[in-house]
Amino acid sequence: MARSSVRITGAVLCLLLPFQVRAEASASEVLAVLESLCMVTNADLASVERLALARSGTRLSDAQNNQDPTLQRLGGASFIVPYGKSSYLVGVSGAGGCSVVPFRAKAADVQALIERTFPVEAPTVADSEGQVSTMWRLKRPSRFHGGLIALNAAKGTARSDGAMSVGFISAEAGKRYRCSQRPEPGCR
């Protein structure tokens, strides 16, 4: 769930972006949206929705959300949220994952800013034919320690240049997933 839910949500929801959301986003804006909507709320669906709507965001229809396999399977919602010079697609699953999809952003800039801004462990990188997924575990003294930040960037063609998503998976959601895969000390 952890890695794939953020990746799939970001990839599928990116297709739903309305045409007016076309400005290239700065790395600082992308991370500001991630932190202020996904991380501060601990990727809680009701909290993300409250904040997104308070910021003049628009909730996507259930029909649009159901096009995303992760939201279809785990429940959740997605929103178009204005911030700075652009608008962002924010998708949150009922399982504790939240992703931010700008229309276009430089993944290398976002990655560098993640590593400068947050106390993170060395990343885990998965390079597939169509995208590169990079995941960091947040460590102390971050109040989000134990949570994960995932950056998924498309690669390969000029059409995919700038296509990316960044997500947050709460420590609790990550633990539930790990315990479902292989029980470890501390699993109930």
FIKOLZA-1660 file (N, C-alpha, C; in steps of 0.1 Angstrom, whole numbers, plus 5000, padded with zeros to 4 digits):
% residues 188
   i   px   py   pz ch aa at
   1 5008 4988 5000  A  M  N
   1 5000 5000 5000  A  M CA
   1 5009 5013 5000  A  M  C
   2 5018 5013 5009  A  A  N
   2 5025 5026 5011  A  A CA
   2 5031 5032 4998  A  A  C
   3 5040 5025 4992  A  R  N
   3 5046 5031 4980  A  R CA
   3 5036 5031 4968  A  R  C
   4 5029 5020 4966  A  S  N
   4 5020 5020 4954  A  S CA
   4 5009 5029 4956  A  S  C
   5 5003 5032 4968  A  S  N
   5 4991 5040 4969  A  S CA
   5 4994 5054 4965  A  S  C
   6 5006 5059 4969  A  V  N
   6 5009 5073 4965  A  V CA
   6 5012 5074 4950  A  V  C
   7 5019 5065 4945  A  R  N
   7 5023 5065 4931  A  R CA
   7 5011 5064 4922  A  R  C
   8 5002 5054 4925  A  I  N
   8 4990 5053 4917  A  I CA
   8 4981 5064 4918  A  I  C
   9 4979 5069 4930  A  T  N
   9 4970 5081 4932  A  T CA
   9 4975 5092 4924  A  T  C
  10 4988 5095 4925  A  G  N
  10 4994 5107 4918  A  G CA
  10 4993 5105 4903  A  G  C
  11 4995 5093 4898  A  A  N
  11 4995 5091 4883  A  A CA
  11 4981 5091 4877  A  A  C
  12 4972 5085 4884  A  V  N
  12 4958 5085 4878  A  V CA
  12 4952 5098 4880  A  V  C
  13 4953 5104 4892  A  L  N
  13 4946 5117 4894  A  L CA
  13 4952 5128 4885  A  L  C
  14 4965 5127 4881  A  C  N
  14 4971 5137 4873  A  C CA
  14 4963 5138 4860  A  C  C
  15 4957 5127 4855  A  L  N
  15 4950 5127 4843  A  L CA
  15 4937 5135 4844  A  L  C
  16 4932 5138 4856  A  L  N
  16 4920 5144 4859  A  L CA
  16 4921 5160 4860  A  L  C
  17 4934 5165 4860  A  L  N
  17 4936 5179 4861  A  L CA
  17 4929 5187 4851  A  L  C
  18 4922 5197 4855  A  P  N
  18 4915 5206 4845  A  P CA
  18 4926 5213 4837  A  P  C
  19 4922 5218 4825  A  F  N
  19 4931 5224 4816  A  F CA
  19 4937 5237 4821  A  F  C
  20 4930 5244 4830  A  Q  N
  20 4935 5257 4834  A  Q CA
  20 4946 5256 4844  A  Q  C
  21 4949 5244 4849  A  V  N
  21 4960 5242 4859  A  V CA
  21 4973 5239 4851  A  V  C
  22 4979 5249 4846  A  R  N
  22 4990 5247 4837  A  R CA
  22 5004 5253 4841  A  R  C
  23 5004 5262 4851  A  A  N
  23 5016 5268 4854  A  A CA
  23 5026 5259 4861  A  A  C
  24 5039 5260 4857  A  E  N
  24 5049 5252 4864  A  E CA
  24 5050 5256 4878  A  E  C
  25 5051 5246 4887  A  A  N
  25 5051 5249 4902  A  A CA
  25 5066 5249 4906  A  A  C
  26 5068 5258 4916  A  S  N
  26 5082 5258 4922  A  S CA
  26 5082 5246 4932  A  S  C
  27 5094 5242 4935  A  A  N
  27 5096 5231 4945  A  A CA
  27 5091 5236 4959  A  A  C
  28 5093 5248 4962  A  S  N
  28 5089 5253 4975  A  S CA
  28 5074 5253 4976  A  S  C
  29 5067 5257 4965  A  E  N
  29 5052 5256 4966  A  E CA
  29 5047 5242 4967  A  E  C
  30 5053 5233 4960  A  V  N
  30 5049 5219 4960  A  V CA
  30 5050 5213 4975  A  V  C
  31 5062 5216 4981  A  L  N
  31 5064 5211 4995  A  L CA
  31 5055 5219 5005  A  L  C
  32 5052 5232 5002  A  A  N
  32 5043 5239 5011  A  A CA
  32 5029 5233 5011  A  A  C
  33 5024 5229 4999  A  V  N
  33 5011 5222 4999  A  V CA
  33 5012 5209 5006  A  V  C
  34 5022 5201 5003  A  L  N
  34 5024 5188 5010  A  L CA
  34 5024 5189 5025  A  L  C
  35 5032 5198 5030  A  E  N
  35 5032 5200 5044  A  E CA
  35 5020 5205 5050  A  E  C
  36 5014 5216 5044  A  S  N
  36 5002 5222 5050  A  S CA
  36 4989 5214 5049  A  S  C
  37 4988 5206 5039  A  L  N
  37 4976 5198 5037  A  L CA
  37 4978 5183 5042  A  L  C
  38 4988 5177 5037  A  C  N
  38 4990 5163 5040  A  C CA
  38 4997 5160 5053  A  C  C
  39 5008 5166 5056  A  M  N
  39 5016 5163 5067  A  M CA
  39 5010 5168 5080  A  M  C
  40 5006 5181 5080  A  V  N
  40 5001 5187 5093  A  V CA
  40 4988 5179 5097  A  V  C
  41 4980 5174 5088  A  T  N
  41 4968 5167 5091  A  T CA
  41 4971 5152 5094  A  T  C
  42 4983 5148 5092  A  N  N
  42 4987 5134 5094  A  N CA
  42 4979 5125 5083  A  N  C
  43 4977 5131 5072  A  A  N
  43 4970 5125 5060  A  A CA
  43 4956 5120 5064  A  A  C
  44 4949 5127 5073  A  D  N
  44 4936 5124 5078  A  D CA
  44 4926 5130 5068  A  D  C
  45 4918 5121 5062  A  L  N
  45 4908 5125 5051  A  L CA
  45 4899 5137 5055  A  L  C
  46 4893 5136 5067  A  A  N
  46 4884 5147 5071  A  A CA
  46 4891 5160 5073  A  A  C
  47 4903 5159 5079  A  S  N
  47 4911 5172 5081  A  S CA
  47 4916 5178 5068  A  S  C
  48 4921 5169 5059  A  V  N
  48 4925 5174 5046  A  V CA
  48 4914 5181 5039  A  V  C
  49 4902 5174 5039  A  E  N
  49 4890 5180 5032  A  E CA
  49 4887 5194 5038  A  E  C
  50 4886 5195 5051  A  R  N
  50 4883 5208 5058  A  R CA
  50 4893 5219 5053  A  R  C
  51 4906 5216 5054  A  L  N
  51 4916 5226 5050  A  L CA
  51 4915 5229 5035  A  L  C
  52 4913 5219 5026  A  A  N
  52 4912 5221 5012  A  A CA
  52 4900 5230 5008  A  A  C
  53 4889 5228 5014  A  L  N
  53 4877 5236 5011  A  L CA
  53 4878 5250 5017  A  L  C
  54 4885 5251 5029  A  A  N
  54 4887 5264 5035  A  A CA
  54 4896 5273 5026  A  A  C
  55 4905 5266 5018  A  R  N
  55 4914 5274 5009  A  R CA
  55 4908 5275 4995  A  R  C
  56 4895 5275 4994  A  S  N
  56 4888 5276 4981  A  S CA
  56 4890 5265 4972  A  S  C
  57 4893 5253 4978  A  G  N
  57 4895 5241 4970  A  G CA
  57 4882 5236 4965  A  G  C
  58 4883 5227 4955  A  T  N
  58 4871 5221 4949  A  T CA
  58 4872 5206 4950  A  T  C
  59 4862 5199 4956  A  R  N
  59 4863 5184 4957  A  R CA
  59 4859 5178 4943  A  R  C
  60 4867 5169 4939  A  L  N
  60 4863 5162 4926  A  L CA
  60 4852 5152 4929  A  L  C
  61 4844 5149 4919  A  S  N
  61 4832 5141 4920  A  S CA
  61 4836 5126 4923  A  S  C
  62 4827 5119 4929  A  D  N
  62 4829 5105 4932  A  D CA
  62 4833 5097 4919  A  D  C
  63 4826 5101 4908  A  A  N
  63 4830 5094 4895  A  A CA
  63 4844 5096 4891  A  A  C
  64 4849 5108 4893  A  Q  N
  64 4863 5111 4890  A  Q CA
  64 4872 5104 4900  A  Q  C
  65 4869 5104 4913  A  N  N
  65 4877 5097 4923  A  N CA
  65 4877 5082 4920  A  N  C
  66 4866 5076 4915  A  N  N
  66 4866 5062 4913  A  N CA
  66 4874 5057 4901  A  N  C
  67 4879 5067 4893  A  Q  N
  67 4888 5063 4882  A  Q CA
  67 4902 5059 4888  A  Q  C
  68 4905 5063 4900  A  D  N
  68 4918 5060 4906  A  D CA
  68 4916 5047 4914  A  D  C
  69 4924 5037 4911  A  P  N
  69 4923 5024 4917  A  P CA
  69 4925 5024 4932  A  P  C
  70 4934 5033 4937  A  T  N
  70 4937 5033 4951  A  T CA
  70 4925 5039 4959  A  T  C
  71 4920 5050 4954  A  L  N
  71 4908 5056 4960  A  L CA
  71 4896 5047 4959  A  L  C
  72 4895 5040 4949  A  Q  N
  72 4884 5031 4947  A  Q CA
  72 4885 5019 4957  A  Q  C
  73 4897 5014 4960  A  R  N
  73 4899 5003 4969  A  R CA
  73 4899 5008 4983  A  R  C
  74 4906 5019 4986  A  L  N
  74 4908 5023 5000  A  L CA
  74 4898 5034 5005  A  L  C
  75 4891 5040 4996  A  G  N
  75 4882 5051 4999  A  G CA
  75 4891 5064 4999  A  G  C
  76 4885 5075 4999  A  G  N
  76 4892 5087 4999  A  G CA
  76 4886 5098 4990  A  G  C
  77 4893 5108 4988  A  A  N
  77 4888 5120 4980  A  A CA
  77 4899 5127 4974  A  A  C
  78 4896 5135 4964  A  S  N
  78 4907 5144 4958  A  S CA
  78 4901 5158 4956  A  S  C
  79 4910 5168 4956  A  F  N
  79 4906 5182 4955  A  F CA
  79 4915 5189 4946  A  F  C
  80 4910 5199 4939  A  I  N
  80 4919 5209 4933  A  I CA
  80 4920 5221 4942  A  I  C
  81 4932 5224 4946  A  V  N
  81 4935 5234 4956  A  V CA
  81 4944 5245 4951  A  V  C
  82 4939 5258 4950  A  P  N
  82 4948 5268 4946  A  P CA
  82 4959 5272 4956  A  P  C
  83 4971 5275 4951  A  Y  N
  83 4982 5279 4960  A  Y CA
  83 4992 5286 4952  A  Y  C
  84 4996 5298 4956  A  G  N
  84 5006 5305 4949  A  G CA
  84 5002 5308 4934  A  G  C
  85 5010 5305 4925  A  K  N
  85 5008 5307 4911  A  K CA
  85 5000 5296 4904  A  K  C
  86 4997 5286 4911  A  S  N
  86 4991 5274 4904  A  S CA
  86 4980 5268 4912  A  S  C
  87 4975 5257 4908  A  S  N
  87 4965 5249 4915  A  S CA
  87 4971 5235 4916  A  S  C
  88 4968 5228 4926  A  Y  N
  88 4973 5214 4928  A  Y CA
  88 4962 5204 4930  A  Y  C
  89 4965 5192 4925  A  L  N
  89 4956 5181 4928  A  L CA
  89 4961 5175 4941  A  L  C
  90 4952 5174 4950  A  V  N
  90 4955 5167 4963  A  V CA
  90 4946 5155 4965  A  V  C
  91 4952 5143 4966  A  G  N
  91 4944 5131 4968  A  G CA
  91 4948 5125 4981  A  G  C
  92 4937 5121 4988  A  V  N
  92 4940 5115 5001  A  V CA
  92 4932 5102 5002  A  V  C
  93 4938 5091 5006  A  S  N
  93 4932 5079 5008  A  S CA
  93 4927 5077 5022  A  S  C
  94 4917 5068 5024  A  G  N
  94 4912 5066 5037  A  G CA
  94 4921 5058 5045  A  G  C
  95 4933 5054 5040  A  A  N
  95 4942 5045 5047  A  A CA
  95 4954 5053 5052  A  A  C
  96 4954 5066 5051  A  G  N
  96 4965 5074 5057  A  G CA
  96 4976 5079 5047  A  G  C
  97 4973 5079 5034  A  G  N
  97 4982 5084 5024  A  G CA
  97 4976 5096 5017  A  G  C
  98 4985 5106 5014  A  C  N
  98 4980 5118 5008  A  C CA
  98 4991 5123 4998  A  C  C
  99 4986 5126 4986  A  S  N
  99 4996 5130 4975  A  S CA
  99 4992 5144 4969  A  S  C
 100 5002 5150 4964  A  V  N
 100 5001 5164 4958  A  V CA
 100 5006 5162 4944  A  V  C
 101 4998 5166 4934  A  V  N
 101 5002 5166 4920  A  V CA
 101 5002 5179 4914  A  V  C
 102 5013 5185 4911  A  P  N
 102 5013 5198 4904  A  P CA
 102 5012 5194 4889  A  P  C
 103 5008 5204 4881  A  F  N
 103 5007 5201 4866  A  F CA
 103 5021 5198 4861  A  F  C
 104 5031 5206 4865  A  R  N
 104 5044 5204 4861  A  R CA
 104 5053 5210 4872  A  R  C
 105 5064 5202 4875  A  A  N
 105 5074 5207 4884  A  A CA
 105 5087 5199 4882  A  A  C
 106 5098 5205 4886  A  K  N
 106 5111 5198 4884  A  K CA
 106 5113 5189 4896  A  K  C
 107 5113 5176 4893  A  A  N
 107 5114 5166 4904  A  A CA
 107 5128 5167 4911  A  A  C
 108 5138 5170 4903  A  A  N
 108 5152 5172 4910  A  A CA
 108 5152 5183 4920  A  A  C
 109 5145 5194 4917  A  D  N
 109 5144 5205 4926  A  D CA
 109 5136 5201 4938  A  D  C
 110 5125 5194 4936  A  V  N
 110 5117 5189 4948  A  V CA
 110 5125 5180 4956  A  V  C
 111 5132 5171 4950  A  Q  N
 111 5140 5161 4958  A  Q CA
 111 5151 5168 4966  A  Q  C
 112 5158 5178 4960  A  A  N
 112 5168 5185 4967  A  A CA
 112 5162 5193 4979  A  A  C
 113 5150 5199 4977  A  L  N
 113 5144 5206 4988  A  L CA
 113 5139 5197 4999  A  L  C
 114 5134 5185 4996  A  I  N
 114 5130 5176 5006  A  I CA
 114 5142 5172 5015  A  I  C
 115 5154 5170 5008  A  E  N
 115 5165 5166 5016  A  E CA
 115 5171 5177 5024  A  E  C
 116 5169 5190 5020  A  R  N
 116 5174 5201 5027  A  R CA
 116 5164 5205 5039  A  R  C
 117 5151 5203 5037  A  T  N
 117 5141 5208 5046  A  T CA
 117 5138 5198 5057  A  T  C
 118 5137 5185 5054  A  F  N
 118 5133 5176 5064  A  F CA
 118 5144 5167 5069  A  F  C
 119 5144 5163 5081  A  P  N
 119 5154 5153 5086  A  P CA
 119 5149 5139 5081  A  P  C
 120 5156 5134 5071  A  V  N
 120 5152 5121 5064  A  V CA
 120 5164 5111 5064  A  V  C
 121 5160 5099 5064  A  E  N
 121 5170 5088 5062  A  E CA
 121 5174 5088 5047  A  E  C
 122 5185 5080 5044  A  A  N
 122 5189 5079 5030  A  A CA
 122 5177 5073 5023  A  A  C
 123 5174 5078 5010  A  P  N
 123 5163 5073 5003  A  P CA
 123 5164 5059 4998  A  P  C
 124 5152 5053 4995  A  T  N
 124 5151 5041 4988  A  T CA
 124 5146 5045 4974  A  T  C
 125 5153 5040 4964  A  V  N
 125 5149 5044 4950  A  V CA
 125 5145 5031 4942  A  V  C
 126 5134 5032 4935  A  A  N
 126 5130 5022 4926  A  A CA
 126 5128 5028 4913  A  A  C
 127 5136 5023 4903  A  D  N
 127 5136 5028 4890  A  D CA
 127 5129 5018 4881  A  D  C
 128 5118 5021 4875  A  S  N
 128 5111 5013 4866  A  S CA
 128 5111 5019 4852  A  S  C
 129 5105 5012 4843  A  E  N
 129 5106 5017 4829  A  E CA
 129 5100 5031 4827  A  E  C
 130 5089 5034 4834  A  G  N
 130 5082 5046 4832  A  G CA
 130 5084 5057 4843  A  G  C
 131 5089 5053 4854  A  Q  N
 131 5091 5063 4865  A  Q CA
 131 5102 5059 4874  A  Q  C
 132 5106 5070 4882  A  V  N
 132 5115 5067 4893  A  V CA
 132 5108 5071 4906  A  V  C
 133 5107 5062 4915  A  S  N
 133 5101 5064 4928  A  S CA
 133 5112 5065 4939  A  S  C
 134 5112 5076 4946  A  T  N
 134 5121 5078 4957  A  T CA
 134 5114 5080 4970  A  T  C
 135 5118 5072 4980  A  M  N
 135 5110 5073 4993  A  M CA
 135 5120 5075 5004  A  M  C
 136 5116 5085 5013  A  W  N
 136 5124 5088 5025  A  W CA
 136 5116 5085 5038  A  W  C
 137 5122 5080 5048  A  R  N
 137 5116 5079 5061  A  R CA
 137 5120 5091 5069  A  R  C
 138 5110 5098 5075  A  L  N
 138 5113 5110 5083  A  L CA
 138 5118 5105 5096  A  L  C
 139 5128 5112 5101  A  K  N
 139 5134 5108 5114  A  K CA
 139 5133 5120 5124  A  K  C
 140 5137 5117 5136  A  R  N
 140 5136 5127 5147  A  R CA
 140 5147 5138 5143  A  R  C
 141 5145 5150 5146  A  P  N
 141 5135 5156 5156  A  P CA
 141 5122 5160 5149  A  P  C
 142 5120 5156 5137  A  S  N
 142 5107 5160 5130  A  S CA
 142 5095 5155 5137  A  S  C
 143 5085 5163 5138  A  R  N
 143 5073 5159 5145  A  R CA
 143 5066 5148 5136  A  R  C
 144 5070 5146 5124  A  F  N
 144 5064 5137 5115  A  F CA
 144 5073 5124 5115  A  F  C
 145 5082 5122 5124  A  H  N
 145 5091 5111 5123  A  H CA
 145 5084 5097 5123  A  H  C
 146 5089 5089 5115  A  G  N
 146 5083 5076 5112  A  G CA
 146 5074 5076 5100  A  G  C
 147 5070 5088 5095  A  G  N
 147 5062 5089 5083  A  G CA
 147 5071 5088 5071  A  G  C
 148 5065 5087 5059  A  L  N
 148 5073 5086 5047  A  L CA
 148 5069 5097 5037  A  L  C
 149 5079 5101 5030  A  I  N
 149 5077 5110 5019  A  I CA
 149 5081 5103 5006  A  I  C
 150 5072 5103 4996  A  A  N
 150 5075 5096 4984  A  A CA
 150 5074 5106 4972  A  A  C
 151 5084 5105 4964  A  L  N
 151 5085 5113 4952  A  L CA
 151 5084 5104 4940  A  L  C
 152 5075 5106 4931  A  N  N
 152 5074 5098 4919  A  N CA
 152 5075 5107 4907  A  N  C
 153 5084 5104 4898  A  A  N
 153 5087 5112 4887  A  A CA
 153 5087 5104 4874  A  A  C
 154 5079 5108 4864  A  A  N
 154 5078 5102 4851  A  A CA
 154 5091 5104 4844  A  A  C
 155 5095 5094 4835  A  K  N
 155 5107 5096 4828  A  K CA
 155 5105 5090 4814  A  K  C
 156 5114 5094 4805  A  G  N
 156 5114 5087 4792  A  G CA
 156 5111 5096 4780  A  G  C
 157 5101 5105 4781  A  T  N
 157 5097 5112 4769  A  T CA
 157 5096 5127 4772  A  T  C
 158 5096 5135 4762  A  A  N
 158 5094 5149 4764  A  A CA
 158 5080 5152 4769  A  A  C
 159 5070 5144 4766  A  R  N
 159 5057 5146 4771  A  R CA
 159 5056 5144 4786  A  R  C
 160 5064 5135 4792  A  S  N
 160 5064 5133 4806  A  S CA
 160 5073 5142 4814  A  S  C
 161 5080 5151 4807  A  D  N
 161 5089 5160 4814  A  D CA
 161 5081 5169 4824  A  D  C
 162 5085 5168 4837  A  G  N
 162 5078 5176 4847  A  G CA
 162 5066 5169 4853  A  G  C
 163 5062 5157 4848  A  A  N
 163 5051 5150 4855  A  A CA
 163 5056 5143 4867  A  A  C
 164 5051 5147 4879  A  M  N
 164 5055 5141 4891  A  M CA
 164 5044 5142 4902  A  M  C
 165 5046 5135 4912  A  S  N
 165 5037 5136 4924  A  S CA
 165 5046 5134 4936  A  S  C
 166 5042 5140 4947  A  V  N
 166 5049 5138 4960  A  V CA
 166 5038 5135 4970  A  V  C
 167 5041 5126 4979  A  G  N
 167 5031 5121 4989  A  G CA
 167 5037 5120 5002  A  G  C
 168 5028 5119 5012  A  F  N
 168 5031 5116 5026  A  F CA
 168 5023 5104 5030  A  F  C
 169 5029 5095 5037  A  I  N
 169 5023 5084 5044  A  I CA
 169 5025 5085 5058  A  I  C
 170 5015 5086 5066  A  S  N
 170 5017 5087 5081  A  S CA
 170 5024 5075 5087  A  S  C
 171 5030 5078 5098  A  A  N
 171 5037 5067 5105  A  A CA
 171 5028 5056 5109  A  A  C
 172 5016 5059 5113  A  E  N
 172 5006 5049 5117  A  E CA
 172 5002 5041 5105  A  E  C
 173 4999 5047 5093  A  A  N
 173 4996 5040 5081  A  A CA
 173 5007 5031 5077  A  A  C
 174 5019 5036 5077  A  G  N
 174 5031 5027 5074  A  G CA
 174 5032 5015 5083  A  G  C
 175 5030 5017 5096  A  K  N
 175 5030 5006 5105  A  K CA
 175 5019 4996 5102  A  K  C
 176 5007 5001 5100  A  R  N
 176 4996 4991 5097  A  R CA
 176 5000 4983 5084  A  R  C
 177 5006 4989 5074  A  Y  N
 177 5009 4982 5062  A  Y CA
 177 5020 4972 5065  A  Y  C
 178 5031 4976 5072  A  R  N
 178 5042 4967 5075  A  R CA
 178 5036 4955 5083  A  R  C
 179 5028 4957 5093  A  C  N
 179 5022 4947 5101  A  C CA
 179 5013 4937 5093  A  C  C
 180 5006 4942 5083  A  S  N
 180 4998 4934 5075  A  S CA
 180 5007 4925 5066  A  S  C
 181 5019 4929 5062  A  Q  N
 181 5028 4922 5054  A  Q CA
 181 5036 4912 5061  A  Q  C
 182 5041 4916 5073  A  R  N
 182 5049 4907 5081  A  R CA
 182 5049 4912 5095  A  R  C
 183 5042 4905 5104  A  P  N
 183 5042 4909 5118  A  P CA
 183 5056 4911 5124  A  P  C
 184 5057 4921 5132  A  E  N
 184 5070 4925 5138  A  E CA
 184 5066 4929 5152  A  E  C
 185 5077 4930 5161  A  P  N
 185 5074 4935 5174  A  P CA
 185 5066 4948 5174  A  P  C
 186 5056 4949 5183  A  G  N
 186 5048 4961 5183  A  G CA
 186 5036 4960 5175  A  G  C
 187 5034 4950 5166  A  C  N
 187 5022 4948 5159  A  C CA
 187 5011 4942 5168  A  C  C
 188 4999 4947 5166  A  R  N
 188 4988 4941 5174  A  R CA
 188 4979 4933 5165  A  R  C
% end
